[in-house]
């Protein structure tokens, strides 16, 4: 770990549906950076005066701990580019692409990465539910295109549930993704680096609920993490390959975390890429890094170094 002390702004809070998670992430990251000897300024972006604080604060780097809109979608990244401040994580384009589940799916498919079949709905559309059921099957996943942490997401078990699931997703976004449900082991793989990329160990997610929802993500004890994932060695290697390829395909930098499903036939289906993964005590990327021998404080410091190396 470097002994160089830096002045770092930690952006947290904000106005998205994930504000409380962001405040928790920001506090834990701030403490870790202070443990490393850095001078940390905690900044809540819900108050627009944060822009002036960034402009005049003399910061060496910015650690973005914002999730969802106005944090993970490229908007804050664009502001920091204008201000000329180095920041942790991916740039404007990669952030925006990863946040948009439809755009990222198009890129994954173009790059030969398997992803579940889906239909995109936009506000004002009159969805042909029968056509969707015929194309995708009767068990479906419905989610807003540009929300994180499973906000507004539903699993449809029966056709009678589809209309309400679509309605719920539209409460959070003007575009909705209806996706085939793929049965298998839920695995996530973190990637660290700018040009030289390292895939962290595979992590299997076993939620207490049917899927890895908001409560499973952020309430201690509501999910178990198994490292390495309980899949074949070949499937583990494929998951790590897919994570690196997805990171490259979107143009990510610093870190990413790819979520995927591994079927009983070892088929790996890529669900999405997170450019600002959670960094709380129950989060996935820190657990994977720890399994690779990197404690949380070291991980936070390394991410700042990667931001400065860009």
PEPEWO-V423008 format. One record per residue. N is the residue number from 1. RES is the residue in three letters. PSI is psi as a letter, one per 40 degrees, with the letter a starting at -180 (none if undefined). BURIAL is b if it has 16 or more other C-alpha atoms within 10 Angstrom, else e. Layout:
n-><N	N>
res-><RES	RES>
psi-><PSI	PSI>
burial-><BURIAL	BURIAL>
This chain:
n-><1	2	3	4	5	6	7	8	9	10	11	12	13	14	15	16	17	18	19	20	21	22	23	24	25	26	27	28	29	30	31	32	33	34	35	36	37	38	39	40	41	42	43	44	45	46	47	48	49	50	51	52	53	54	55	56	57	58	59	60	61	62	63	64	65	66	67	68	69	70	71	72	73	74	75	76	77	78	79	80	81	82	83	84	85	86	87	88	89	90	91	92	93	94	95	96	97	98	99	100	101	102	103	104	105	106	107	108	109	110	111	112	113	114	115	116	117	118	119	120	121	122	123	124	125	126	127	128	129	130	131	132	133	134	135	136	137	138	139	140	141	142	143	144	145	146	147	148	149	150	151	152	153	154	155	156	157	158	159	160	161	162	163	164	165	166	167	168	169	170	171	172	173	174	175	176	177	178	179	180	181	182	183	184	185	186	187	188	189	190	191	192	193	194	195	196	197	198	199	200	201	202	203	204	205	206	207	208	209	210	211	212	213	214	215	216	217	218	219	220	221	222	223	224	225	226	227	228	229	230	231	232	233	234	235	236	237	238	239	240	241	242	243	244	245	246	247	248	249	250	251	252	253	254	255	256	257	258	259	260	261	262	263	264	265	266	267	268	269	270	271	272	273	274	275	276	277	278	279	280	281	282	283	284	285	286	287	288	289	290	291	292	293	294	295	296	297	298	299	300	301	302	303	304	305	306	307	308	309	310>
res-><UNK	UNK	UNK	UNK	UNK	UNK	UNK	UNK	UNK	UNK	UNK	UNK	UNK	UNK	UNK	UNK	UNK	UNK	UNK	UNK	UNK	UNK	UNK	UNK	UNK	UNK	UNK	UNK	UNK	UNK	UNK	UNK	UNK	UNK	UNK	UNK	UNK	UNK	UNK	UNK	UNK	UNK	UNK	UNK	UNK	UNK	UNK	UNK	UNK	UNK	UNK	UNK	UNK	UNK	UNK	UNK	UNK	UNK	UNK	UNK	UNK	UNK	UNK	UNK	UNK	UNK	UNK	UNK	UNK	UNK	UNK	UNK	UNK	UNK	UNK	UNK	UNK	UNK	UNK	UNK	UNK	UNK	UNK	UNK	UNK	UNK	UNK	UNK	UNK	UNK	UNK	UNK	UNK	UNK	UNK	UNK	UNK	UNK	UNK	UNK	UNK	UNK	UNK	UNK	UNK	UNK	UNK	UNK	UNK	UNK	UNK	UNK	UNK	UNK	UNK	UNK	UNK	UNK	UNK	UNK	UNK	UNK	UNK	UNK	UNK	UNK	UNK	UNK	UNK	UNK	UNK	UNK	UNK	UNK	UNK	UNK	UNK	UNK	UNK	UNK	UNK	UNK	UNK	UNK	UNK	UNK	UNK	UNK	UNK	UNK	UNK	UNK	UNK	UNK	UNK	UNK	UNK	UNK	UNK	UNK	UNK	UNK	UNK	UNK	UNK	UNK	UNK	UNK	UNK	UNK	UNK	UNK	UNK	UNK	UNK	UNK	UNK	UNK	UNK	UNK	UNK	UNK	UNK	UNK	UNK	UNK	UNK	UNK	UNK	UNK	UNK	UNK	UNK	UNK	UNK	UNK	UNK	UNK	UNK	UNK	UNK	UNK	UNK	UNK	UNK	UNK	UNK	UNK	UNK	UNK	UNK	UNK	UNK	UNK	UNK	UNK	UNK	UNK	UNK	UNK	UNK	UNK	UNK	UNK	UNK	UNK	UNK	UNK	UNK	UNK	UNK	UNK	UNK	UNK	UNK	UNK	UNK	UNK	UNK	UNK	UNK	UNK	UNK	UNK	UNK	UNK	UNK	UNK	UNK	UNK	UNK	UNK	UNK	UNK	UNK	UNK	UNK	UNK	UNK	UNK	UNK	UNK	UNK	UNK	UNK	UNK	UNK	UNK	UNK	UNK	UNK	UNK	UNK	UNK	UNK	UNK	UNK	UNK	UNK	UNK	UNK	UNK	UNK	UNK	UNK	UNK	UNK	UNK	UNK	UNK	UNK	UNK	UNK	UNK	UNK	UNK	UNK	UNK	UNK	UNK	UNK	UNK	UNK	UNK	UNK	UNK	UNK	UNK	UNK	UNK>
psi-><h	i	e	h	h	i	h	h	h	h	h	i	b	a	e	i	e	f	d	d	d	d	d	d	d	d	d	d	d	d	d	d	d	d	d	e	e	i	h	h	h	h	h	h	e	d	h	e	e	d	d	d	d	d	d	e	e	f	i	d	i	h	h	h	f	h	i	a	i	f	d	e	e	e	d	d	d	d	d	d	d	d	e	f	h	i	i	h	a	i	a	d	d	d	d	d	d	d	d	h	d	d	d	d	d	d	d	d	d	d	e	e	h	h	i	i	i	i	h	h	i	i	h	e	i	g	h	g	d	d	d	d	d	d	d	e	i	e	h	i	h	h	i	i	d	f	i	a	f	f	h	e	i	i	h	h	d	i	d	e	e	d	d	d	d	d	d	d	d	e	e	e	i	e	h	i	h	h	i	h	h	h	h	a	h	h	i	i	h	i	h	i	i	c	d	h	i	h	h	i	i	i	h	h	h	g	i	d	a	d	i	g	a	d	d	d	d	e	h	h	e	e	i	i	h	h	h	i	i	g	i	i	d	d	d	d	d	d	d	d	d	d	d	d	d	d	d	d	d	e	f	i	i	c	i	i	h	h	h	i	h	h	i	e	e	f	h	h	h	h	d	i	h	h	d	g	i	i	f	i	d	e	i	d	d	d	d	d	d	d	d	e	e	h	i	d	d	d	d	d	d	d	d	d	d	d	d	d	e	none>
burial-><e	e	e	e	e	b	b	b	b	b	b	b	b	b	b	b	b	b	b	b	b	b	b	b	b	b	b	b	b	b	e	b	b	b	e	b	b	b	b	b	b	b	b	b	b	e	e	e	e	e	b	e	e	b	e	e	e	e	b	b	b	b	b	b	b	b	b	b	b	b	b	b	b	b	b	b	b	e	e	b	e	e	e	e	b	b	b	b	b	b	b	b	b	b	b	b	b	b	b	b	b	b	e	b	b	e	b	b	e	e	e	e	b	b	b	b	e	b	b	b	b	e	e	e	e	e	e	e	e	e	e	b	b	e	e	b	b	b	b	b	b	b	b	b	b	b	b	b	b	b	b	b	b	b	b	b	e	e	e	e	e	b	e	e	b	b	e	b	b	b	e	b	b	e	b	b	b	b	b	b	b	b	e	b	b	b	b	b	b	b	b	b	b	b	e	e	b	e	b	b	b	b	b	b	b	b	b	e	e	e	b	b	b	b	b	b	b	b	e	e	e	b	b	b	b	e	b	b	b	b	b	e	e	e	b	b	e	b	b	b	e	b	b	b	b	b	b	b	b	b	b	b	b	b	b	b	b	b	b	b	b	b	b	e	e	b	e	b	b	b	b	b	b	b	b	b	b	b	b	b	e	b	b	b	b	b	b	b	b	b	b	e	e	e	e	b	b	b	b	b	b	b	b	b	b	b	b	e	e	e>
